[in-house]
Amino acid sequence: MKTPKSNTHPSLIAIERELKSHPFIAPKWFQNPHMQTVISAVVPQMTLERIPVQRRFISLPDGSKLAADCSLQKTQDNTPTVIVLSGFEGYMQMRVSRFGSGMRAKLYKAGYNVIHLRQRGEGDTIHLTKSIGYMPDDLPIAFEEIASWGHNPIYVIAFSAGAYNLLFALGKIGDKASTYLHGAVAVSAPLTTEETWEHIDKNPIYDWLFLKGYKQLILRRAKVDPPGTWDIEKLKRVKDKKEWADAFIHKWGHASNITTYEELNVQTDALPLVPSIKVPSLIIHAKDDPISPAAPFMRSLVQENPYILPFLTDYGGHCGFIMTKKKYGDIDQHWAQNRALEFIRLLEAKR
């Protein structure tokens, strides 16, 4: 982490200093970004037996619903609550994402109420919407609804695509967000749509994996929607992400004015919204991330926001940050998850 920003919000200066004392460390042979990215998918996540889960639903204007899987402490009414948002992994299967499961276990063990907010169509909630995937405009509605349940104060931890959704939503909400959110953590967020896709293009393997993932979104929907809803033959002919966007983005769930790849890049770019974020936010990102470029987080729109602590590491890959051994009293080797937990603990201590 670089030297603390001169414009850091006063309440975050001590927190930034504390986080800086717990840097991401891994031996040179384990600093490869691709190794970090891949190994994070197989390193065991923390688990707990018999975590209570109660599902509640949040209605959206278009008739879709979000599922909120709530794991509440016995002292729930006097306990801080953390909302967890998964990344793209959550849309590829019916089961809970590995990050969602591991982060929920850490937070619950630490004594927090945990709400794993399953975003539009994620996992086994595919029947709750007709859209293809996540929508950042859903989050302001969800945050306000969850706040009305009375489990305050509320924090949010998000990874990858979920982290993008979070930053986009916080920017759109602006000052109002602080009325129901006390802090946020975004890990490996793809902040700018066009730059992210161009960044992925540089590596043919990641490019192929993401195109496969986008196609899988359509195939998952085709299994639950009426026959003929999706043109599977057209899907088979798609050869790159731009062709996919031009063919199917109008059914993603965005406003009707987003119908092409170019319009998508402009309308879904989160970077211009960053100056409006008014919630203490920790951003963790690796400079060697092979999927989400780090350059946007080095720009003035991020660096000059006093509510944002940009924690940029030299290595760590995409959602990797795996240590070869535990340090700093962490629960396990997932460094970024433990820093997210530490950030919330430090914010709570100041509150």
N, C-alpha and C positions, 0 to 999 in steps of 0.2 A: 504494500500500500504506500502511496506517495505521501509526502509531507502534508499534514492537515491543511485544508483550504483556509485562506484568510477570511473568507466570508461564511464559514460554517456557522450554522445557527448555534447560539450560545449553549443551548441544552444538549447539543450533540458533540461538543468539543471533547469532553471527558470520555464519551462513548467511543469516539473515533480513536482516541489515544489508547483505550483499552483493547479495541479490536486490532489495532496495529501491532500490539504486543503478542498477537497470536497468528503469525503469518502462515501461509500455506507452504509446507516444506515436503519435498520428496527428492530422493536421490536422482542423479542425472539420468540413469537408465530408465527411470519412471516418469520422466518429464515429457515424453513424446505425446503430442496432443491426441493422436489417433489411439494410442494405447490407453490414455486416460479416458477418452470418450467411450471406447469399447468396454474397458474393464469395469466402468461404473455400472454397466448393465448386468454384471455377473457377481460383483462383490456383494455379499449378503447384506440385506437391510435389517435393521433392528425389528424384532417382532415381540409381541406381548400376547399371552393367552387371555382369552375372554375379555377383550375390550368391548364395552357395550356400544352398539351402533343402532341409532334410531333414524330412519329416513323421513325427512320432511320435504315438501315440494314448494317451489317458488314459481308463480305464474308469470309469464311474459306477455307483452302486448299482442303478439301474433298467435297466441294460443299454445305456444311451446311451454315446457316446464323444465326447470332445473331441479336436480335432486341434491339435497344437502344431507350428507351422512354424518350425523351428530354423535360424537362420543363425549358424553358429559360426566364430569366428576360428581361425586355425591354432594359436594358443596357447590354445585354449579352456579347458583345465583350470586355467589361472592368470589367467583373465580374468573380470571381473564380467559378470553376465548381467542383461538387462532384459526383462521380460515386457511385451508391448504388448497392450492390450485396446481394440478398436474400439467405436464406438457403434452406434446403430440402423441406420446406413447399411450395416453389414456384413450385415444380414439381408435387404436388399432386392435383392440381386443375387448372381450366382455369383462374380464377380471379387473380388479383395482390395479392401477399402475404401481410399479415398485417404489417410486418416489412417494406417492400418496400413502402407501402402506407404511413405509419406513418413517416418514416424517410424522405421521399420526401416532405411531408407537412412541417416538421420542417425546413428542409434546405431551402425550397423555401421561407418560411416566414422570415427566417433569411437573405434573400437577395442573396442566391447562385443560380447559374444555377444547375439543378439536372438532371442527366442521370441515370435512372434505367435500368441497363444493364441486360436484360433477358438472362440468360445463356442457353446453348444448350438444347432445348426442354422444357424450362420452361414455365408454364402457357399456353397461347394461341399460343405459338411459336412452338408447337410440330410438325407442318407440315414443319418446316424449317430445319429439320435434320432427319436422320434415326438412330441416336444413341439413347441409352437409357437415358443418363443423362449428367451432367456437365463434362467438361474437363478443367483442369487448364491450359493446353497448349493453349487454346483459348484466355486466357486473355492477354498475351503479344501482340497478334495481335490486339485485341480490343483496348487496351490502346494506341498503336501507331496510330491506325486509328482515335480514338477520339481526340488525340492530334493534328492531322492534320486538324481537323475542326476549330481550332483556339480559342477554349474556354479555354484559359489558365489563371492562373495555375490550375492544376487538382489534386484533392484528391480522395481517395477511402474510403468508409465505408462498411464493410461487416460483416454479422452475420453467425454463424454456418458453414454449408457446403460452403457457399460463402466466409467465412473467411479463411477456409482451402484453397480454390482455390486461394485466394489472396496471402497468405503467400507462397504457393508453387510457384506461378507465380513470385512474387518478388524475391524469391531465385534463380529461373532459369534466370531471366533477369539480376540480379546483378547490376553492376555499371550503365548500360544503363538506368535503370528505372528512375534514378534521372533526366534524360533529359526531361521527360514528366510527372513525378509524383512528387508532392511536399510533400506528406504525406499520411499515411494510418492508418486505424483503423480496428482491427480484434477482434470480440467479440465471445467468446465461440467456438473457432476454434478446430476441431478435428485434432490435429497436426500429430499424428502417427496412421496409419491405423490399424495395428494389436492391439495395446494397446487400441484403441478406441473400437473396436469390442469386445475385452475381457472385457472391462469396462462395456459395455452395457449388456454383458452376465450375469453379476452379478445380474441384476434385470430382472426377467422374463417378467414383463409388458413392459418395454422398449424394450427388446429383441423381443417380439411378435409384438410390434408396428412397429419396424424398418423392420422386415421381411415382415410384411404386406405392408409397404411402398415400399420396393423393388419389391414385387410382383405387386403392383399397377403401378409401372413404366412400367412393361411389358404389363399389361392389357390396359393401356392408349395407348401404341404404337400399340397394336393389333387392336384397333378401327380405326386407320388411315392407317395402312400398308396393303399391299395385303394379302388376305387369305393364310394361311400356313407359313407366315413369322416367326411366333412364335409358339412354341410347348406348347400350353396351358395345355395339359394333363400332360406334364412333370412339368410344373409350379405348378400344383395342388399337385404333389407328393413331392415337395421341403419342407423339414421340418426345415431347419436352414439356416443361412446366408452363411455358407461354401458351402452347396449344391447349393444354389442360384448362388453364384459366379462361381462355377465350371461349372454350366449349362449355364449361360448367360453372364458372364463377357466378353467373346470374342466379344459380340455385343454391349458392352457399348460404344465403340468408341476409346478405347485405341489402342496403337500399337499392331501389331499382336503377339508380343512376350509375351503379357500378356494374358494367357489363363486359369490360375488357381488362386485359392484363395491365395496360397503362393506367386506367382509372383506378384499378385496385391498388397499385403502388402509391398513388397520390392520396387516396382517401383513407388508407390504412396505415399511413406512416405515423408512428408514435412520437418521433423526435420533436416535431414542432409543438407538441403538447407538454413536453417536459417542464418548461418554465412555469407552468400552472400548477405543478404538483406542490401541495402545501402540507403534506403528511411526512413526518420523519421517515426516510426511506434509505435502506441499505441496498446498494447495487453491487453484486458480486459477478465479476466477469474475467475470463482469462484472455490475455492478449493473443494467445495462440489458438483460440476457439476456431475450429475448422468449419463451423456451421453458422454461428452468429458473429459477425465482425465486431471487433472491439473499438474500432475507430470512432463510431458515433458517441461513445461514452467519454471520449477525450475532447469533445467539442464544447464550446462555451455554453451552449444551451443546457448541458448537463452540469459542467463544472461550476457554473455561476449560480446554480440553484442552492441556496443555503440549507434547504431541507434534505438534500441528497448527499449521502456518503458513498462516493464511488470507490469500491475496493477492487482495483485492477491488479491481477496477479500476472506474472510473466508466463506462467504455464498452468495447465489444469484441464485443457480441452473443453468440450461442451458438456456441461453438467457432470464433469468428472470430479476433480478435486479430491482424489483418493490418496490418502496417506498410507505409507507402508506400516506405520504403527500409530497408536493413539498418543496424543499429546494434549496439554492444556487442561487435563481433566475431562476431555471429551468422552461422550458415550461410546463412540465407535470411530472408524477411519474416514467417515464421510465428512470432510472438513467443512464444506459449504453449509451443509445441514446444521452442523454444530455451531457455526458462526451465526446462522439465522436464529437459532435458539438463544445464543448468547446476546444478540442484539435486542431481542424481545425482553430478556431478563434484565438487561441494563436499562431499557426504557421503563420497565415496570418499577425498577428501583428508584428512578427519578420521579415517577408519577406519585 
